[in-house]
Amino acid sequence: MTIKIGTRGSLLARTQSGVIRDQLIAAGHPAELVIVKTAGDLSAAPVAEIGIGVFTTAIRNALHAGEIDVAVHSYKDLPTAPDPVLRIAAVPPREDSRDALVASGGRVLGELPAGSTVGTSAPRRVAQLNALGLGLEIRPLRGNLDSRLGKVASGELDAVVVARAGLVRIGRADEVTEAFDPVVLLPAPAQGALAVECRSDDAELVSILAELDDAPTRAAVDAERAVLAALEAGCTAPVGAIAEVVESIDDDGRIFTELSLRAAVAAEDGSEVIRSSVVGPVDNAVALGRELAAELLDRGAAEVMRNR
């Protein structure tokens, strides 16, 4: 049987899904890509206006209907509410999670003068950029990576902010003029990670896909998305989060691993940013995410998000 892998038709989506296809074929499982058009591909409106699941609902519907066997998503696009019929069978090793600047003249953010036009439609990026107080003019930005980068090349924009992972995957990482440290710009929860999904009742396929899973990546993403879910915020909310498996040393000098999680909620005009962090056991990822979200809420995160 040939495994049918559903994917969006963009270069980035086909490249990401192609990696999964090639890994399955290399493991002895014939596989092919099936292009599925999503609401996000058919509309140029901001994602926040089209709704949650704009890039994933159509692909998941095809999976429900048996038209495809596997769906490959950019994990950050998936709603946090689980689908009981489907399972995230694999979270492969994550690409660079950082946001990246692509600016004319090879400039970094600090070299852009006040009034420079910077393209991004993500409320999270807008909020954190505004909070830096650099006097930038943030403009809406949609479209595939080629069209976004083209707005800088043509002079329509001075710079754009995109996920570095996407540029790496399509072979254009050399166009990045600055990769943002999370201290400056926290990425979206699960940014740079893929979710490989199939039907829960397909035990054989669940087992096959599980070979592609990377435990540290899954733990990190589970923690980040738990923050988002506990805040009852969607993938377009002004929430950033990043988790990493790190090494620590106990009082007896023994090395062990922990999960370090940071998150931030920001008002879209940049007037307020609430940041928190937590460290805990790797196998307690979801609970850590909920703990951090509770702290953010105690410090007024709900009110900040309402002031978008």
Secondary structure, DSSP 4 states (H G I P E B T S, - for coil): -PEEEEE-SSHHHHHHHHHHHHHHHHTT--EEEEE---HHHH--S-HHHH-TTTTTHHHHHHHHTTS-SEEEEEGGGS-SS--TTEEEEE-PPPPP--EEEEEGGG--GGGSPTT-EEE---HHHHHHHHHTT---EEE---S-HHHHHHHHHTTS-SEEEEEHHHHHHTT-GGG-SEEPPTTTSPPPTTTT-EEEEEETT-HHHHHHHHTT--HHHHHHHHHHHHHHHHTT--TTSSEEEEEEEEEEE-TTS-EEEEEEEEEEEE-TTSS-EEEEEEEE-GGGHHHHHHHHHHHHHHTTHHHHHHT-
